[in-house]
């Protein structure tokens, strides 16, 4: 019978196939178990619980009734107007009487879509069956425009207003990309960009300094202005108002120099010397300073401003310093206007009153510009090695090897004594001659030390061969090539490391006190005592010259002997007559005397000379 029932009740068959509704859940039962037949015209074909349709458990149909649906009568929903589903068209009496099939679960199958399909058709994503308005399930935070700040307190109707001539609120689309779509621009277009760059949803009067870009205004913030609070300038309760003046710094800042900050006689604004990084940071450059009465040169270019433009300068009237207490126009005619006299007034007697520029430059105090050539204008000309040593070696406190400077001298902070009394060589250097050649010495030399030496060094001496003739022994012949140490043994000692008077002298005295003597005083006689009995003794110079010992240039056999060389004897070599004989100590010597003048002493029978 169930098959036959479904042939007529096609709506039930369709619902079972779709597994929808009550009958889809009761397919195992026979239709007759609930719908008995042949019980009379008045017999109800539907077996309702307690014979009352309102007692039916609607959850068995697959759609439980909750919320406001629980209080609605069955007839309020199961009526022809709401039976729009396919099942209703398949019923034996489609649309002609109330029925239980053909209703859909979509909200819009029974309720009108007030949003006119502008939102999702799934109404339960925002509403529930208990309350339609406000939509209990709607979360604005999950929308394209989460509500923050004061937007959370605004009524929905304030933003979702009906279109012109309509009564239905518009929920979508609602323009929200820019604040100006809802709010009037209080700046009247003077600021480009989104309102959110400066403002937040906490209120228009709350400025988001993290996002606010002051560069869009006519006065971009730089330097120390960045950290200044807005109220410092935009004090609406004060005199400045919303748009304070900013053409000059003094529009906001008082002049801390009381009008003394001038260039070319004209008072200048703060920007001439300072930057927005802060007043303590000077922006006045060296190039700009060149336009003043005192251009900066040399080391002055690296000096900090406060070194010259001092705070609370002595003697300066307080009224001229201003609140900054800075002297803007210090005196600068002389170096001593700013710098101390490090020489203790020693140079004040000079024609230039000790002007620092005579010896120093702006490149630095050291080294001094006082040159060796300039030193020649003093009492002591720097020659030779003196031109190579440092100034401190003679004029400084730590002058190694020299006597300390007088304690009574005023040296100044530099520790230098300019006028020294040490002009003679022996005032600084040891005299190895022990005064022998001084003006009152045993053998005074004209010019003192410089008569034999120069400033390049004590060795070698400047004494030449010709100058030696002024002493007791004139250098002639081979003596001209003999080094000094060959005769003056004291020169064999190595020179001292220093000749300065405070350095211990380790050398031998150089007296050069040799007396003029004969050749034998320096040279050993190769003749032994052969000529000792000769009148005049064995004076070498009688036979030998100063150029060389051999040959005996001054010896004349005809004049100096009793045996004149004549005839065949004139060409006989000396060694034929004067042979070599043994001398003292295994030495060999030529025998000159005595020699026999008899012929037979040299010639035998048949022997010819």
C-alpha positions as CSV (number, residue, x, y, z in Angstrom):
1,X,0.0,0.0,0.0
2,X,2.9,2.5,0.7
3,X,4.0,2.3,-2.9
4,X,0.5,3.0,-4.0
5,X,0.2,5.9,-1.6
6,X,3.4,7.5,-2.9
7,X,2.1,7.3,-6.5
8,X,-0.5,9.9,-5.6
9,X,1.3,11.7,-2.8
10,X,4.2,12.7,-5.0
11,X,5.2,15.5,-2.6
12,X,6.0,12.9,0.1
13,X,8.0,10.7,-2.3
14,X,10.0,13.8,-3.4
15,X,10.8,14.8,0.2
16,X,11.9,11.2,1.0
17,X,14.2,11.2,-1.9
18,X,15.7,14.5,-0.8
19,X,15.8,13.2,2.8
20,X,13.8,16.2,4.0
21,X,10.9,16.5,6.4
22,X,9.2,14.1,8.7
23,X,8.4,11.4,6.2
24,X,12.1,11.1,5.2
25,X,12.8,9.9,8.8
26,X,9.9,7.4,8.8
27,X,10.5,5.5,5.5
28,X,10.7,2.1,7.3
29,X,7.0,2.4,8.4
30,X,4.0,1.7,6.3
31,X,1.9,4.7,5.4
32,X,-1.2,2.9,6.9
33,X,0.5,2.7,10.3
34,X,-0.2,6.4,10.7
35,X,-2.9,7.0,8.1
36,X,-5.6,4.3,8.4
37,X,-8.1,4.2,5.6
38,X,-11.9,3.3,5.3
39,X,-12.8,4.8,8.7
40,X,-15.4,7.2,7.4
41,X,-15.5,10.7,6.0
42,X,-15.0,12.4,9.4
43,X,-12.0,10.3,10.3
44,X,-8.7,12.2,10.5
45,X,-6.1,10.7,8.3
46,X,-3.3,12.2,10.4
47,X,-2.6,10.8,13.8
48,X,-1.6,13.9,15.8
49,X,-0.3,13.5,19.4
50,X,-3.3,13.9,21.6
51,X,-5.2,14.7,18.4
52,X,-3.7,18.2,18.5
53,X,-1.3,19.4,15.7
54,X,0.2,21.9,18.1
55,X,1.5,19.0,20.2
56,X,3.6,17.7,17.3
57,X,7.3,17.7,18.0
58,X,8.5,19.9,15.1
59,X,12.1,18.6,15.6
60,X,11.0,15.3,14.0
61,X,10.5,17.3,10.8
62,X,14.2,18.2,10.8
63,X,13.6,21.8,11.8
64,X,13.2,22.4,15.5
65,X,11.2,25.5,16.6
66,X,13.2,27.9,18.7
67,X,13.0,31.5,19.8
68,X,9.9,33.3,18.6
69,X,8.9,30.3,16.4
70,X,7.9,28.4,19.5
71,X,5.0,30.7,20.2
72,X,3.6,30.8,16.6
73,X,0.5,28.8,15.7
74,X,0.9,26.1,13.1
75,X,-1.6,27.8,10.8
76,X,0.5,31.0,10.9
77,X,3.2,29.3,8.9
78,X,1.5,26.4,7.2
79,X,-0.6,28.5,4.9
80,X,-0.8,28.8,1.1
81,X,1.3,32.1,1.0
82,X,4.4,30.4,2.5
83,X,4.1,27.0,0.6
84,X,6.6,28.0,-2.1
85,X,8.7,24.8,-2.2
86,X,8.6,22.1,-4.9
87,X,6.7,19.8,-2.6
88,X,3.7,22.1,-2.7
89,X,3.4,21.9,-6.4
90,X,3.4,18.1,-6.3
91,X,0.7,17.8,-3.8
92,X,-2.7,16.4,-5.0
93,X,-4.3,19.8,-4.2
94,X,-1.4,22.2,-5.0
95,X,-1.9,25.6,-3.4
96,X,-5.6,25.3,-3.0
97,X,-5.8,24.6,0.8
98,X,-3.4,24.8,3.8
99,X,-0.9,22.0,3.9
100,X,2.0,20.7,5.8
101,X,4.5,20.4,3.0
102,X,6.1,22.9,0.7
103,X,7.6,25.2,3.3
104,X,11.3,26.1,3.1
105,X,13.8,26.7,6.0
106,X,15.2,29.9,4.5
107,X,14.2,33.0,6.4
108,X,13.2,34.8,3.2
109,X,10.7,32.1,2.4
110,X,8.5,33.5,5.1
111,X,10.0,36.9,5.9
112,X,10.6,39.9,3.7
113,X,14.3,40.7,3.0
114,X,14.5,44.2,4.3
115,X,18.1,44.5,3.0
116,X,16.9,43.9,-0.6
117,X,19.5,41.3,-1.3
118,X,22.4,43.8,-0.5
119,X,23.6,41.4,2.3
120,X,24.0,37.7,2.6
121,X,20.7,35.6,2.3
122,X,21.9,33.6,5.3
123,X,19.9,35.7,7.8
124,X,21.0,33.7,10.8
125,X,24.6,34.9,10.3
126,X,23.5,38.1,11.9
127,X,20.0,37.4,13.4
128,X,18.4,34.7,15.5
129,X,14.8,33.6,15.9
130,X,14.5,35.4,19.2
131,X,15.4,39.0,18.1
132,X,15.7,40.6,14.8
133,X,16.8,44.1,15.8
134,X,19.5,44.7,16.8
135,X,21.0,41.8,15.0
136,X,22.4,39.8,18.0
137,X,24.9,37.8,16.0
138,X,26.4,40.6,14.0
139,X,30.0,41.6,14.9
140,X,31.1,44.9,13.4
141,X,34.7,44.0,14.2
142,X,34.5,41.2,11.6
143,X,33.3,43.6,8.9
144,X,35.4,45.8,6.6
145,X,35.1,48.6,9.1
146,X,35.6,47.6,12.8
147,X,34.2,50.1,15.2
148,X,36.8,51.7,17.5
149,X,36.9,54.7,19.9
150,X,33.8,56.9,19.8
151,X,32.4,54.9,16.8
152,X,31.4,52.2,19.3
153,X,29.0,54.6,20.9
154,X,27.3,55.8,17.7
155,X,23.8,54.5,17.0
156,X,23.5,52.3,13.9
157,X,20.9,54.6,12.3
158,X,23.4,57.5,12.5
159,X,25.6,55.8,9.8
160,X,23.1,53.4,8.1
161,X,20.6,55.9,6.9
162,X,17.9,55.3,4.2
163,X,18.6,56.6,0.8
164,X,16.8,59.8,-0.3
165,X,13.1,59.2,-0.6
166,X,13.3,55.7,1.0
167,X,12.6,54.4,4.5
168,X,14.8,51.3,4.6
169,X,18.3,51.8,6.2
170,X,21.3,51.1,3.9
171,X,23.7,48.6,5.5
172,X,25.8,47.8,2.4
173,X,27.5,49.4,0.7
174,X,28.3,52.3,3.0
175,X,31.4,54.4,2.1
176,X,33.9,54.4,4.9
177,X,37.4,54.7,3.3
178,X,37.7,58.4,4.3
179,X,36.4,60.3,7.2
180,X,35.1,63.0,4.9
181,X,32.4,60.7,3.7
182,X,30.7,61.1,7.1
183,X,32.4,64.2,8.7
184,X,32.8,67.7,7.4
185,X,36.4,68.9,6.9
186,X,37.1,71.5,9.6
187,X,40.3,72.4,7.8
188,X,38.5,73.3,4.5
189,X,40.9,71.4,2.4
190,X,44.1,73.0,3.7
191,X,45.6,69.6,4.5
192,X,45.9,66.9,1.9
193,X,45.6,63.3,2.8
194,X,43.4,61.2,5.1
195,X,42.1,62.5,8.4
196,X,43.5,59.3,10.0
197,X,47.0,60.6,9.4
198,X,46.5,63.1,12.3
199,X,43.3,62.1,14.1
200,X,42.0,58.8,15.6
201,X,38.6,57.6,16.6
202,X,39.1,58.6,20.2
203,X,38.1,62.1,19.2
204,X,38.9,64.9,16.8
205,X,40.6,66.9,19.5
206,X,43.0,64.1,20.3
207,X,45.9,64.4,17.8
208,X,47.9,61.3,17.0
209,X,51.4,62.7,17.1
210,X,52.8,59.4,16.0
211,X,51.0,59.7,12.7
212,X,50.6,63.5,12.4
213,X,53.0,64.7,9.7
214,X,53.9,68.3,10.5
215,X,55.7,68.5,7.1
216,X,52.3,69.1,5.5
217,X,52.0,72.3,7.3
218,X,53.8,75.6,6.4
219,X,56.3,74.9,9.2
220,X,57.9,71.5,9.1
221,X,59.3,70.5,12.5
222,X,63.1,69.9,12.7
223,X,65.7,69.4,15.3
224,X,64.7,70.2,18.9
225,X,61.2,71.3,17.7
226,X,60.3,67.7,17.2
227,X,60.3,67.0,20.9
228,X,58.3,70.1,21.8
229,X,54.8,69.4,23.0
230,X,52.0,70.7,20.8
231,X,50.6,72.8,23.5
232,X,53.8,74.8,23.7
233,X,53.0,76.4,20.4
234,X,49.3,75.6,19.8
235,X,48.1,77.0,23.1
236,X,44.4,77.7,22.2
237,X,43.8,79.2,25.7
238,X,46.8,81.5,25.4
239,X,47.7,84.3,23.0
240,X,49.2,82.3,20.1
241,X,46.1,80.5,19.0
242,X,45.9,77.6,16.6
243,X,48.3,79.2,14.1
244,X,51.2,80.8,15.9
245,X,53.6,83.1,13.9
246,X,56.8,81.5,12.8
247,X,58.5,83.9,10.3
248,X,61.3,84.6,12.8
249,X,62.7,82.8,15.9
250,X,61.9,85.8,18.1
251,X,58.3,85.3,17.3
252,X,58.4,82.5,19.9
253,X,61.8,82.9,21.6
254,X,63.1,86.0,23.4
255,X,66.4,87.4,22.2
256,X,69.0,86.0,24.7
257,X,71.7,88.4,23.4
258,X,69.8,91.6,24.1
259,X,70.4,92.8,20.5
260,X,74.2,92.3,20.6
261,X,74.1,89.5,18.0
262,X,74.8,91.6,14.9
263,X,76.4,91.2,11.5
264,X,77.6,94.3,9.6
265,X,76.1,96.3,12.4
266,X,72.6,94.9,11.9
267,X,70.8,92.7,14.5
268,X,70.2,89.3,13.0
269,X,67.7,86.6,13.8
270,X,68.7,83.4,15.7
271,X,69.0,81.4,12.4
272,X,72.1,83.4,11.5
273,X,74.1,81.6,14.2
274,X,72.0,78.7,15.4
275,X,70.1,75.8,14.0
276,X,66.9,74.1,15.2
277,X,69.0,71.4,16.7
278,X,69.3,73.6,19.8
279,X,70.6,77.0,20.9
280,X,73.7,75.4,22.3
281,X,74.6,74.1,18.8
282,X,76.0,77.0,16.8
283,X,75.3,76.9,13.1
284,X,77.5,79.9,12.4
285,X,80.2,78.5,10.0
286,X,83.8,79.5,9.5
287,X,82.9,80.8,6.1
288,X,80.3,83.1,7.6
289,X,82.8,84.3,10.2
290,X,85.1,85.5,7.4
291,X,82.5,88.2,6.7
292,X,83.1,89.6,10.2
293,X,85.8,91.9,11.3
294,X,87.9,88.9,12.4
295,X,88.1,86.1,9.8
296,X,89.0,82.8,11.3
297,X,92.3,81.4,10.1
298,X,94.5,78.4,11.0
299,X,93.8,76.8,14.4
300,X,91.2,79.4,15.1
301,X,88.9,77.6,12.7
302,X,88.9,74.6,15.1
303,X,88.3,76.6,18.3
304,X,84.9,76.2,19.8
305,X,82.8,79.4,19.8
306,X,82.5,79.5,23.6
307,X,86.3,79.7,23.9
308,X,86.2,83.3,22.5
309,X,82.6,84.2,23.1
310,X,82.8,83.5,26.8
311,X,79.9,83.4,29.2
312,X,79.8,86.2,31.8
313,X,82.9,87.9,30.5
314,X,84.8,89.9,33.1
315,X,84.3,93.6,32.8
316,X,81.4,93.3,30.4
317,X,78.2,95.2,31.5
318,X,75.5,92.7,32.3
319,X,73.0,94.6,30.4
320,X,74.9,94.0,27.2
321,X,75.2,90.3,27.7
322,X,71.5,89.4,27.7
323,X,70.0,86.4,29.3
324,X,72.6,84.1,27.6
325,X,75.4,86.1,29.3
326,X,77.5,85.6,26.1
327,X,79.9,88.4,25.0
328,X,79.3,88.6,21.2
329,X,82.0,91.1,20.4
330,X,85.3,90.3,22.2
331,X,88.4,92.4,21.6
332,X,90.9,90.9,19.2
333,X,93.4,93.6,18.3
334,X,96.3,91.7,19.8
335,X,96.9,88.0,20.5
336,X,97.3,88.9,24.2
337,X,93.7,90.0,24.2
338,X,92.8,86.3,24.3
339,X,96.0,84.5,25.0
340,X,98.3,84.7,28.0
341,X,101.9,85.7,27.6
342,X,103.6,82.4,28.0
343,X,107.0,84.0,28.1
344,X,106.6,86.0,31.3
345,X,107.0,89.4,29.6
346,X,110.5,88.7,28.4
347,X,109.8,90.0,24.9
348,X,108.0,93.2,26.0
349,X,111.2,95.2,25.4
350,X,111.1,94.5,21.7
351,X,110.0,97.1,19.2
352,X,106.8,95.1,18.5
353,X,106.1,94.8,22.3
354,X,106.4,91.1,22.1
355,X,103.8,90.6,19.4
356,X,103.2,86.8,19.2
357,X,102.9,86.9,15.4
358,X,106.6,87.7,15.1
359,X,107.4,84.1,16.1
360,X,104.2,82.2,15.8
361,X,101.4,81.7,13.2
362,X,97.7,80.8,13.5
363,X,98.5,77.3,12.4
364,X,99.7,76.6,15.9
365,X,102.1,77.8,18.6
366,X,104.6,75.1,17.7
367,X,106.7,74.9,15.8
368,X,107.8,78.5,16.1
369,X,108.2,80.5,12.9
370,X,111.4,82.1,14.2
371,X,113.9,80.7,11.7
372,X,117.7,80.3,11.7
373,X,117.9,83.3,9.5
374,X,115.9,85.3,12.0
375,X,118.3,84.2,14.7
376,X,121.1,85.9,12.9
377,X,119.7,89.2,13.9
378,X,120.4,88.3,17.6
379,X,123.7,88.3,19.3
380,X,124.3,84.7,18.4
381,X,124.3,83.5,14.8
382,X,123.3,79.9,14.3
383,X,125.8,78.2,12.1
384,X,126.5,74.5,11.4
385,X,125.1,72.1,14.0
386,X,123.7,75.0,15.9
387,X,121.1,75.4,13.2
388,X,120.0,71.8,13.5
389,X,119.4,71.5,17.2
390,X,116.0,72.4,18.8
391,X,115.4,75.7,20.5
392,X,114.7,73.9,23.8
393,X,118.2,72.5,23.8
394,X,119.6,75.9,24.7
395,X,116.6,78.0,25.8
396,X,114.4,75.4,27.5
397,X,114.3,74.3,31.2
398,X,115.4,70.8,30.3
399,X,118.5,71.6,28.4
400,X,120.5,68.4,28.8
401,X,124.2,68.8,29.2
402,X,124.1,72.5,30.0
403,X,124.0,74.5,33.2
404,X,120.4,75.0,34.5
405,X,118.8,78.3,33.8
406,X,119.0,81.0,36.5
407,X,116.3,80.5,39.1
408,X,115.8,84.3,39.2
409,X,114.8,84.4,35.5
410,X,111.1,84.8,34.7
411,X,110.4,82.1,32.1
412,X,106.7,82.1,31.9
413,X,104.4,79.1,31.2
414,X,106.5,78.1,28.2
415,X,109.6,77.6,30.3
416,X,111.9,79.4,27.9
417,X,114.7,81.9,28.5
418,X,115.4,84.0,25.4
419,X,118.3,86.2,26.4
420,X,121.2,83.9,27.3
421,X,124.6,85.0,28.5
422,X,126.3,82.0,26.9
423,X,128.0,83.4,23.8
424,X,131.5,81.8,23.9
425,X,132.0,78.1,23.0
426,X,133.5,77.3,26.4
427,X,130.3,78.5,28.0
428,X,128.6,75.4,26.7
429,X,131.3,73.0,25.6
430,X,134.3,71.5,27.4
431,X,137.7,72.9,26.4
432,X,139.8,69.8,25.9
433,X,142.9,72.1,25.5
434,X,142.5,73.4,29.1
435,X,142.8,77.0,28.1
436,X,146.1,76.6,26.2
437,X,144.8,78.3,23.1
438,X,142.5,80.8,24.9
439,X,143.2,84.6,24.7
440,X,145.3,84.4,27.8
441,X,146.6,80.9,27.4
442,X,150.1,79.6,26.7
443,X,149.5,79.7,23.0
444,X,146.6,82.0,22.2
445,X,144.8,81.6,18.9
446,X,143.1,84.4,17.2
447,X,139.3,83.8,17.2
448,X,139.4,81.4,20.1
449,X,137.8,78.0,19.3
450,X,136.7,79.2,15.9
451,X,140.3,79.8,15.0
452,X,140.8,76.0,14.7
453,X,137.2,74.6,14.6
454,X,133.8,75.5,13.0
455,X,130.2,75.0,14.2
456,X,129.8,71.8,12.1
457,X,131.8,69.8,14.6
458,X,135.0,69.8,16.6
459,X,136.5,67.0,14.5
460,X,138.1,67.3,12.1
461,X,139.9,70.6,12.9
462,X,140.0,73.4,10.4
463,X,143.8,73.7,10.9
464,X,145.4,73.3,7.4
465,X,149.0,72.5,6.5
466,X,149.7,76.2,5.9
467,X,148.2,77.2,9.2
468,X,150.5,74.7,11.0
469,X,153.4,77.0,10.1
470,X,152.3,79.4,12.8
471,X,153.2,76.8,15.3
472,X,156.7,75.6,16.3
473,X,156.8,72.9,13.6
474,X,156.2,73.8,10.0
475,X,154.8,71.0,7.9
476,X,156.9,70.4,4.8
477,X,157.5,67.6,2.3
478,X,156.1,64.2,3.4
479,X,155.0,65.7,6.7
480,X,152.2,67.4,4.9
481,X,150.5,64.0,4.3
482,X,151.0,62.6,7.8
483,X,147.7,62.6,9.8
484,X,147.6,64.6,12.9
485,X,147.3,61.5,15.1
486,X,150.6,60.4,13.6
487,X,152.4,63.0,15.7
488,X,149.8,64.0,18.4
489,X,149.2,60.7,20.2
490,X,146.4,62.2,22.4
491,X,144.2,62.2,19.3
492,X,144.2,58.4,19.4
493,X,141.5,58.4,22.1
494,X,137.9,58.1,20.6
495,X,135.9,61.4,20.7
496,X,133.6,61.9,23.6
497,X,129.8,61.3,23.0
498,X,129.1,64.8,24.0
499,X,131.2,67.9,24.6
500,X,128.7,69.8,26.7
501,X,130.0,71.0,30.0
502,X,127.6,69.0,32.1
503,X,128.6,65.7,30.5
504,X,131.5,63.9,32.0
505,X,134.6,64.3,29.8
506,X,136.2,60.9,29.2
507,X,138.8,62.0,26.7
508,X,142.5,62.9,27.2
509,X,143.5,66.5,27.3
510,X,144.4,67.8,23.9
511,X,147.3,70.1,24.8
512,X,149.4,69.7,21.6
513,X,152.4,70.8,23.5
514,X,155.1,69.0,21.5
515,X,158.4,70.9,21.2
516,X,160.4,71.1,18.0
517,X,163.0,68.3,17.9
518,X,165.2,66.6,15.4
519,X,164.2,63.7,13.2
520,X,165.4,61.2,15.7
521,X,162.6,62.3,18.1
522,X,160.1,60.7,15.8
523,X,162.0,58.5,13.4
524,X,164.4,55.6,14.3
525,X,167.8,55.8,12.6
526,X,168.5,53.0,10.1
527,X,172.2,53.8,10.3
528,X,172.8,52.9,13.9
529,X,175.6,54.9,15.4
530,X,177.6,55.1,12.2
531,X,177.4,58.9,12.1
532,X,177.6,59.6,15.8
533,X,181.2,60.7,15.6
534,X,180.6,62.8,12.6
535,X,180.8,66.6,13.2
536,X,177.2,67.7,13.9
537,X,176.2,64.2,15.0
538,X,173.7,62.2,13.0
539,X,171.4,65.1,12.0
540,X,169.2,63.4,9.3
541,X,168.5,66.7,7.5
542,X,172.2,66.9,6.4
543,X,171.7,64.0,4.0
544,X,167.9,63.6,3.7
545,X,165.1,65.9,2.6
546,X,161.6,66.1,3.8
547,X,159.9,64.6,0.8
548,X,161.4,61.0,1.4
549,X,164.2,59.3,3.1
550,X,165.5,57.5,0.0
551,X,167.3,58.6,-2.0
552,X,169.3,60.9,0.3
553,X,168.6,64.1,-1.7
554,X,170.9,66.3,0.2
555,X,173.9,64.0,0.3
556,X,176.9,64.9,-1.9
557,X,179.6,62.2,-1.9
558,X,182.2,64.7,-3.2
559,X,181.4,67.3,-0.6
560,X,180.4,65.3,2.4
561,X,183.0,62.5,2.4
562,X,186.8,62.2,2.1
563,X,186.4,60.0,-1.0
564,X,185.2,62.0,-4.0
565,X,183.7,59.9,-6.7
566,X,185.7,60.4,-9.9
567,X,186.4,58.5,-13.0
568,X,185.0,55.0,-12.9
569,X,183.8,55.4,-9.4
570,X,181.1,57.9,-10.5
571,X,179.0,55.1,-12.0
572,X,179.4,52.4,-9.4
573,X,176.2,51.6,-7.5
574,X,176.3,52.5,-3.8
575,X,175.6,48.9,-2.8
576,X,179.0,47.8,-4.4
577,X,180.9,49.7,-1.8
578,X,178.3,49.9,1.0
579,X,177.1,46.4,1.7
580,X,174.5,45.2,4.2
581,X,175.9,43.9,7.5
582,X,174.3,42.5,10.7
583,X,173.1,45.0,13.2
584,X,171.8,44.9,16.7
585,X,169.0,42.5,17.4
586,X,169.2,40.5,14.2
587,X,168.7,43.6,12.2
588,X,170.3,44.3,8.9
589,X,171.9,47.7,8.2
590,X,173.9,49.3,5.4
591,X,177.4,50.0,6.3
592,X,178.4,53.6,5.4
593,X,181.1,54.3,8.0
594,X,183.9,53.5,8.5
595,X,184.9,52.8,4.9
596,X,188.5,52.5,3.7
597,X,189.7,54.8,1.0
598,X,192.5,52.4,-0.1
599,X,192.2,50.8,-3.5
600,X,193.2,47.4,-2.3
601,X,190.3,47.5,0.2
602,X,188.0,47.0,-2.7
603,X,190.2,45.9,-5.6
604,X,192.4,42.8,-5.7
605,X,194.8,41.7,-8.5
606,X,193.1,41.9,-11.8
607,X,190.0,43.3,-10.3
608,X,188.5,46.3,-11.9
609,X,186.1,48.5,-10.4
